[in-house]
Amino acid sequence: MSNRIVIDLKFDPVAVRQALVTAFPDFEVINMANPANRERDLSGIAYAVCWNPDHDLFHRMPDLKVIFSGGAGVDKILAIPTLPKHVPIVRFVDDTLTNRMSEYVVLQCLTHLRQVSTYAAMQKRCEWRELEQPEAADLSVGIMGMGVLGQDAARKLQVMGFNVIGWSRTPKAIPGIETFDADGLDDFLGKTDILVGLLPLTAETTGIYNRTLFEKLRQGGALGKPVFINAGRGKSQVTADVIAAIRDGVLLAASLDVFEEEPLPASHPVWGEERIILTPHAAAASDERALFRLVERQIARFEAGEPLENVVNRTIGY
Ligand SMILES: NC(=O)c1ccc[n+]([C@@H]2O[C@H](COP(=O)([O-])OP(=O)(O)OC[C@H]3O[C@@H](n4cnc5c(N)ncnc54)[C@H](OP(=O)(O)O)[C@@H]3O)[C@@H](O)[C@H]2O)c1
């Protein structure tokens, strides 16, 4: 095995190049963003760091030992037909990413609580009027997906005073948070005023945020109607149902960071929805330097015969 590592990150190429200047001092780095590397022989290489990798990448790496995901989600990697069956996939789990996601979640919850969009519209009309002001403690934020990101967001929402509840596939015991497992979904939804989606994309979670689910959220809470925030994956959400639910008064508003099709086409009606705060899959970016540090640590563990951390469970799909 040669000391070479393949990088196939469809991130900002300049940021990747800069982070690579000091990363992997013991390796020859083959950055697939460099056209000179497109036809390189990749046999004999044990490690690949990828995000949206080229579909023939794994086919070209017959000696691959570990795949490192450039992001927390691995749905795109798992969907690649040539993905080798027995090579472990390590997720990107790091405070830099977790903190960014919690910033996004807390920001969106506070934005809806403090009616920022309504005040912005009033400013345009030079309208001076104070709106009714519920407190965070008057609302329950229900988080779907109580993993690394969901649990950190929950803790930070609690600091702001929100009542937080959580839903996950398997039961959890988290101090101060009422939790529900897969069977408790309807009870969870019935207690939720602001729904936060932080689920990975799997067969079970595809299309899960749909009209039927929105209709089960609590009506008549401190904001009057429920709010939906999604920073998980776009294919978990039926965007047409979000729009319809807002127009019909099932939902008050939404914050959407992710969409079924990305980049979101300019013709999509969601762009024009006043009650939807839209961001371009920007809730929590991966910091390239932190990613490469994590990969270096995991390679050191692997080569010392220690177990890799944050390995994807292929059977459950995340
Ligand atoms: N928008 C962005 O910028 C951005 C950035 C980073 C990540 N993400 C997304 O955020 C997702 C979550 O990341 P993470 O690190 O928190 O993942 P994680 O630690 O693996 O947590 C996933 C959570 O979802 C739950 N879950 C999965 N399938 C479920 C199902 N069918 N029913 C109920 N609960 C289910 C898991 O339940 P258990 O606890 O029972 O296993 C777990 O609590 C990623 O997969 C990615 O798609 C988005």
The ligand as an SDF file (V2000), in Angstrom:
LIG
                    3D

 48 52  0  0  0  0  0  0  0  0999 V2000
  -28.3440   21.1860    6.0750 N   0  0  0  0  0  0  0  0  0  0  0  0
  -27.0770   20.9940    6.3950 C   0  0  0  0  0  0  0  0  0  0  0  0
  -26.2370   21.8820    6.1800 O   0  0  0  0  0  0  0  0  0  0  0  0
  -26.6620   19.7080    7.0590 C   0  0  0  0  0  0  0  0  0  0  0  0
  -25.3870   19.6340    7.6160 C   0  0  0  0  0  0  0  0  0  0  0  0
  -25.0130   18.4720    8.2800 C   0  0  0  0  0  0  0  0  0  0  0  0
  -25.9180   17.4080    8.3850 C   0  0  0  0  0  0  0  0  0  0  0  0
  -27.1490   17.5080    7.8210 N   0  0  0  0  0  0  0  0  0  0  0  0
  -28.1090   16.3850    7.9390 C   0  0  0  0  0  0  0  0  0  0  0  0
  -28.3540   16.1190    9.3240 O   0  0  0  0  0  0  0  0  0  0  0  0
  -28.4870   14.7010    9.4710 C   0  0  0  0  0  0  0  0  0  0  0  0
  -28.3230   14.2940   10.9210 C   0  0  0  0  0  0  0  0  0  0  0  0
  -26.9570   14.3500   11.3020 O   0  0  0  0  0  0  0  0  0  0  0  0
  -26.4600   13.7240   12.6900 P   0  0  0  0  0  0  0  0  0  0  0  0
  -24.9910   13.8380   12.7150 O   0  0  0  0  0  0  0  0  0  0  0  0
  -27.2420   14.2650   13.8210 O   0  0  0  0  0  0  0  0  0  0  0  0
  -26.8790   12.1860   12.4630 O   0  0  0  0  0  0  0  0  0  0  0  0
  -26.9610   11.0330   13.5460 P   0  0  0  0  0  0  0  0  0  0  0  0
  -26.1000   11.3330   14.7180 O   0  0  0  0  0  0  0  0  0  0  0  0
  -26.7830    9.7610   12.8190 O   0  0  0  0  0  0  0  0  0  0  0  0
  -28.4870   11.1290   14.0580 O   0  0  0  0  0  0  0  0  0  0  0  0
  -29.5680   10.7520   13.2740 C   0  0  0  0  0  0  0  0  0  0  0  0
  -30.8090   10.7350   14.1450 C   0  0  0  0  0  0  0  0  0  0  0  0
  -31.9430   10.4320   13.3250 O   0  0  0  0  0  0  0  0  0  0  0  0
  -32.6570    9.3510   13.9100 C   0  0  0  0  0  0  0  0  0  0  0  0
  -33.3050    8.5430   12.8760 N   0  0  0  0  0  0  0  0  0  0  0  0
  -32.7650    8.0100   11.7600 C   0  0  0  0  0  0  0  0  0  0  0  0
  -33.6880    7.3020   11.0750 N   0  0  0  0  0  0  0  0  0  0  0  0
  -34.8260    7.4080   11.7850 C   0  0  0  0  0  0  0  0  0  0  0  0
  -36.1340    6.8990   11.5930 C   0  0  0  0  0  0  0  0  0  0  0  0
  -36.4560    6.1310   10.5460 N   0  0  0  0  0  0  0  0  0  0  0  0
  -37.0720    7.2140   12.5140 N   0  0  0  0  0  0  0  0  0  0  0  0
  -36.7490    7.9580   13.6010 C   0  0  0  0  0  0  0  0  0  0  0  0
  -35.5380    8.4680   13.8430 N   0  0  0  0  0  0  0  0  0  0  0  0
  -34.5850    8.1970   12.9360 C   0  0  0  0  0  0  0  0  0  0  0  0
  -31.6030    8.5400   14.6410 C   0  0  0  0  0  0  0  0  0  0  0  0
  -32.2380    7.6980   15.5820 O   0  0  0  0  0  0  0  0  0  0  0  0
  -31.3670    6.7990   16.6150 P   0  0  0  0  0  0  0  0  0  0  0  0
  -30.7790    7.7810   17.5930 O   0  0  0  0  0  0  0  0  0  0  0  0
  -32.3650    5.8990   17.2110 O   0  0  0  0  0  0  0  0  0  0  0  0
  -30.3010    6.1150   15.7900 O   0  0  0  0  0  0  0  0  0  0  0  0
  -30.7570    9.6560   15.2410 C   0  0  0  0  0  0  0  0  0  0  0  0
  -31.3470   10.1270   16.4300 O   0  0  0  0  0  0  0  0  0  0  0  0
  -27.4360   14.1490    8.5090 C   0  0  0  0  0  0  0  0  0  0  0  0
  -27.7210   12.8190    8.1430 O   0  0  0  0  0  0  0  0  0  0  0  0
  -27.5530   15.1020    7.3240 C   0  0  0  0  0  0  0  0  0  0  0  0
  -28.4800   14.5820    6.4060 O   0  0  0  0  0  0  0  0  0  0  0  0
  -27.5350   18.6410    7.1590 C   0  0  0  0  0  0  0  0  0  0  0  0
  1  2  1  0
  2  3  2  0
  2  4  1  0
  4  5  1  0
  4 48  2  0
  5  6  2  0
  6  7  1  0
  7  8  2  0
  8  9  1  0
  8 48  1  0
  9 10  1  0
  9 46  1  0
 10 11  1  0
 11 12  1  0
 11 44  1  0
 12 13  1  0
 13 14  1  0
 14 15  2  0
 14 16  1  0
 14 17  1  0
 17 18  1  0
 18 19  2  0
 18 20  1  0
 18 21  1  0
 21 22  1  0
 22 23  1  0
 23 24  1  0
 23 42  1  0
 24 25  1  0
 25 26  1  0
 25 36  1  0
 26 27  1  0
 26 35  1  0
 27 28  2  0
 28 29  1  0
 29 30  1  0
 29 35  2  0
 30 31  1  0
 30 32  2  0
 32 33  1  0
 33 34  2  0
 34 35  1  0
 36 37  1  0
 36 42  1  0
 37 38  1  0
 38 39  2  0
 38 40  1  0
 38 41  1  0
 42 43  1  0
 44 45  1  0
 44 46  1  0
 46 47  1  0
M  CHG  2   8   1  16  -1
M  END
$$$$
